[in-house]
Amino acid sequence: MSSTRLDLSSYKHLWPNSNFSRQELVGKLSWHFQKNTHRSSEVPKILLLHGAGSATHTWRDILLPMSEWAEFVAVDLPGHAFTGLCVDQRSIDEEPLSINAMGHELHELLSHLEFKPNVIVGHSAGGAIAAQMVFSGLLNPKLIVGLNPAWTAYSGASGFILTSIAKAVSATPLVPFIFASIFDKTHLGDLLVHNTASKIDQNGLDLYKILTSNAVHIRGVTQMMASWDLSELSSRLSKINCEVKVILGENDRIVNPKDSLDNACRFKNYEVIVQPGLGHLSHEENPLNTLNILKGWTC
């Protein structure tokens, strides 16, 4: 169990696609992101946003083949994994890791990188960030792809429980350290993954354990989940003009697929694919299928 932020140099030999990894200080954040370059300027430019509690490892089986036909930036969201919280600790207390704050920090990073995505792929909470950034005019993509997107509060049974726990944990500074110690010494972190109704490989479970055994990561995740207010986002979806495509795991226990479908119908131009037998981490369970769908939609 660690009480300091994860250090990429200590995990680079274990972290998927670390050859794409970069770290830069932009604004108040020390960012970790994975970025490739492509010989053609005509390929899709894709921004990939993971969900709450995850990191760039969620794309571990997707980025390398994607690099052949696209240029991408995949980030660790603020407070997650190797992306550090604000340098000025007081600014976290004054403006928590809200969806709006995260959107502006991301925009600052992308501007620094001079990267203008024409496709945003967002898993779960990453889908909410994508929609909010487009609604706010921070990004202007041709396409948003939501992977089990959380466009409203987590509505699945497991999602409701996790949100309630996050609010309790974030209110007490010492609790993240206690949770990290428990996750480090037990298989409780594996249970959290299983509660998504997804069956991922052992490598994926091991990577999630690295995250859940780190108190700073847990603190960032719980602060984010406790700070988010998605009450207005669902009413804004109908005002987003770009094309929206959605991939749902039929068995998702974090975001109820029915609610995801209902929200997708709010967009002006949408398409939905349901993947039978898969859960909230469907893109990790069947990355090849997800990759083929993405390629068909973007190329």
Stockholm file with secondary structure:
# STOCKHOLM 1.0

chainA/1-299         MSSTRLDLSSYKHLWPNSNFSRQELVGKLSWHFQKNTHRSSEVPKILLLHGAGSATHTWRDILLPMSEWAEFVAVDLPGHAFTGLCVDQRSIDEEPLSINAMGHELHELLSHLEFKPNVIVGHSAGGAIAAQMVFSGLLNPKLIVGLNPAWTAYSGASGFILTSIAKAVSATPLVPFIFASIFDKTHLGDLLVHNTASKIDQNGLDLYKILTSNAVHIRGVTQMMASWDLSELSSRLSKINCEVKVILGENDRIVNPKDSLDNACRFKNYEVIVQPGLGHLSHEENPLNTLNILKGWTC
#=GR chainA/1-299 SS CBSSCCCHHHHTTTSTTGGGEEEEEETTEEEEEEECCCSCTTSCEEEEECCTTCCGGGGTTTHHHHTTTCEEEEECCTTSTTSCCCSSHHHHHHSCSCHHHHHHHHHHHHHHHTCCCSEEEEETHHHHHHHHHHHTTSCCCSEEEEESCCSSSCCSHHHHHHHHHHHHHHTSTTHHHHHHHHHHHSSHHHHHHHTTTCCCCHHHHHHHHHHHTBHHHHHHHHHHHHHCCCTTHHHHGGGCCSEEEEEEETTCSSSCHHHHHHHHTTSSSEEEEEETTCCTTHHHHSHHHHHHHHHHHHC
#=GC SS_cons         CBSSCCCHHHHTTTSTTGGGEEEEEETTEEEEEEECCCSCTTSCEEEEECCTTCCGGGGTTTHHHHTTTCEEEEECCTTSTTSCCCSSHHHHHHSCSCHHHHHHHHHHHHHHHTCCCSEEEEETHHHHHHHHHHHTTSCCCSEEEEESCCSSSCCSHHHHHHHHHHHHHHTSTTHHHHHHHHHHHSSHHHHHHHTTTCCCCHHHHHHHHHHHTBHHHHHHHHHHHHHCCCTTHHHHGGGCCSEEEEEEETTCSSSCHHHHHHHHTTSSSEEEEEETTCCTTHHHHSHHHHHHHHHHHHC
//
